[in-house]
């Protein structure tokens, strides 16, 4: 049995991933076809959408083609809402260097305030550089010589290596999908990010009983 600790630092609990001896077909992406010609300039424009800090993410953690954990994230300015495996329900509010957390505990929310520096991995998409990618089969792929740039955005155990990163955009010029493939001692894992609802997210913080 092996553990993979999802990267979002203080925001996530660990998800158990069981490495099996029998290897399976990893599958491919989200299956959407892009029927226009993508360019690096289009990707550069698409990545600027994340500067508005208003979007949704669904992140599947996969061992080959088996989903071992799912994280839902909504971002609305300085407020972030996390739901982990449809269970853990957490809100975070960034105020300068202070981070206020609202964590569900039964039928109530516990509020804490801590002085925490910004988590760079939460800004993964904000920190992507279009020039790290090249166009391949109508998708954006990070060539081997640039994979260390992706690793630099993540907190990884030294045994984990990024072996592939693929990104897709829609005809409307929106980032829709990012897949990062990892090798861990010969076992294959994927983070699959599904992006949606740019500019449409509105988060209301939960009421706290005092």
C-alpha positions in Angstrom: 0.0 0.0 0.0 1.3 3.4 -0.9 0.0 6.9 0.1 -0.1 9.9 -2.2 -0.6 13.2 -0.4 -2.6 15.5 -2.6 -0.6 18.7 -3.0 -2.8 21.6 -1.8 -0.9 21.6 1.5 -3.0 22.6 4.4 -6.2 22.4 2.4 -6.3 18.7 1.9 -6.4 15.5 3.8 -4.4 12.6 2.4 -6.0 10.3 -0.1 -5.1 6.6 0.0 -4.0 5.2 -3.3 -3.5 1.5 -3.5 -0.8 0.3 -5.9 -1.7 -3.0 -7.5 0.7 -5.3 -9.3 -1.6 -5.6 -12.3 -1.4 -2.5 -14.4 -4.4 -1.2 -16.3 -5.1 0.9 -19.3 -4.7 4.6 -18.2 -7.3 5.9 -20.6 -7.1 9.3 -22.2 -8.1 12.8 -21.1 -11.7 13.9 -21.1 -12.4 12.8 -24.6 -13.4 16.2 -26.0 -12.4 16.9 -29.5 -11.1 20.4 -30.4 -12.1 21.2 -34.0 -10.1 24.4 -34.3 -6.3 25.0 -34.6 -4.9 25.8 -31.2 -1.9 28.1 -30.9 0.4 29.1 -28.1 -1.0 32.7 -28.4 -4.5 31.3 -27.8 -3.3 29.4 -24.8 -1.6 32.5 -23.4 -4.9 34.4 -23.7 -6.8 31.5 -22.1 -4.5 31.4 -19.1 -5.2 35.0 -18.3 -8.8 34.0 -17.4 -7.4 32.6 -14.1 -6.2 36.1 -13.2 -9.9 36.9 -12.3 -9.8 34.3 -9.6 -13.3 33.2 -10.3 -13.8 29.6 -11.6 -14.5 26.0 -10.6 -12.3 22.9 -10.6 -13.0 19.3 -10.3 -9.9 17.3 -9.6 -9.8 13.5 -9.9 -6.8 11.6 -8.5 -6.4 8.4 -10.5 -4.3 5.3 -10.2 -4.3 4.2 -13.9 -8.0 4.4 -14.8 -9.3 4.1 -11.3 -10.5 7.3 -9.5 -9.2 7.2 -5.9 -10.3 10.6 -4.8 -12.1 13.7 -6.0 -11.7 17.3 -4.9 -14.1 20.1 -5.9 -12.9 23.7 -5.6 -14.7 27.0 -6.2 -12.7 30.2 -6.3 -14.4 33.6 -5.8 -11.8 36.3 -5.3 -10.2 35.8 -1.9 -12.6 33.0 -0.9 -12.1 29.4 -1.7 -14.5 26.5 -1.1 -13.3 22.9 -1.0 -15.3 19.7 -1.0 -13.3 16.5 -0.7 -14.9 13.2 -1.8 -18.3 14.8 -1.2 -17.5 14.8 2.5 -15.1 17.3 3.9 -16.5 20.8 3.5 -14.1 23.7 4.0 -14.0 27.4 3.2 -10.9 29.6 3.3 -10.7 33.4 3.2 -7.4 35.1 2.4 -6.9 38.4 4.1 -3.3 39.5 3.5 -1.1 37.0 5.2 -4.0 35.7 7.3 -6.0 32.8 6.4 -9.5 32.3 8.0 -10.8 28.7 7.8 -14.4 27.5 8.1 -14.3 23.7 8.6 -17.5 21.7 9.0 -17.7 19.7 12.2 -21.0 17.8 12.3 -23.8 20.3 11.8 -21.7 23.4 12.5 -18.5 25.2 11.2 -15.4 25.8 13.3 -13.6 29.0 12.5 -9.9 29.6 12.9 -7.5 32.3 11.8 -3.9 31.6 11.1 -0.9 33.5 9.6 -0.1 31.4 6.6 1.8 32.4 3.4 0.0 31.9 0.1 -0.1 28.4 -1.1 1.5 28.4 -4.5 -0.1 25.2 -5.6 -3.5 26.7 -5.2 -2.3 29.2 -7.9 -1.3 26.3 -10.1 -3.1 27.7 -13.2 -2.2 31.3 -12.5 1.5 30.2 -12.6 1.4 28.2 -15.8 3.4 29.7 -18.6 2.1 29.2 -22.1 5.7 29.0 -23.4 6.2 25.8 -21.5 3.9 24.0 -23.9 3.9 23.0 -27.5 1.0 22.0 -29.8 0.6 18.3 -30.4 -2.5 16.6 -31.9 -4.6 19.7 -31.3 -3.7 19.7 -27.6 -1.0 21.5 -25.5 1.7 19.2 -24.3 4.7 20.1 -22.0 7.9 18.7 -23.7 10.3 16.7 -21.5 12.7 19.6 -21.1 10.0 21.7 -19.5 8.5 19.2 -17.1 10.6 20.4 -14.3 8.7 23.7 -14.5 5.5 21.8 -13.7 7.2 19.9 -10.8 8.3 23.3 -9.5 4.7 24.3 -9.0 3.9 21.2 -6.9 4.9 19.7 -3.6 6.1 16.2 -4.5 7.8 13.5 -2.6 11.2 12.9 -4.2 10.0 9.5 -5.5 7.4 11.2 -7.7 8.3 12.4 -11.1 6.1 14.3 -13.6 6.3 12.4 -16.9 3.6 14.2 -18.9 1.3 17.2 -18.8 -1.4 17.9 -21.3 -3.8 20.8 -21.4 -6.9 21.5 -23.6 -8.9 24.6 -24.4 -12.4 25.0 -25.9 -13.4 26.7 -29.1 -14.4 29.7 -26.9 -10.7 30.0 -25.8 -11.3 28.7 -22.2 -9.1 26.2 -20.4 -11.2 23.1 -19.9 -8.8 20.3 -18.9 -5.4 19.6 -17.5 -3.9 16.2 -16.9 -0.6 15.7 -15.1 0.8 12.2 -15.2 3.2 11.0 -12.5 5.5 8.0 -12.1 6.1 6.7 -8.6 8.5 3.7 -8.5 7.0 2.3 -11.7 3.4 3.0 -10.8 1.3 5.6 -12.8 -0.9 8.2 -11.2 -2.8 11.1 -12.7 -4.2 14.4 -11.5 -7.1 15.4 -13.9 -8.4 18.9 -13.6 -11.7 19.8 -15.1 -12.2 23.6 -15.3 -15.5 25.4 -15.7 -17.7 28.5 -14.9 -15.2 31.3 -15.3 -16.6 34.5 -13.9 -19.8 32.7 -12.7 -18.9 31.6 -9.1 -20.4 33.3 -6.1 -19.5 31.9 -2.7 -21.5 32.7 0.4 -19.7 31.9 3.7 -21.6 29.6 6.1 -23.2 31.1 9.2 -21.3 30.5 12.4 -23.2 30.1 15.7 -21.5 32.1 18.4 
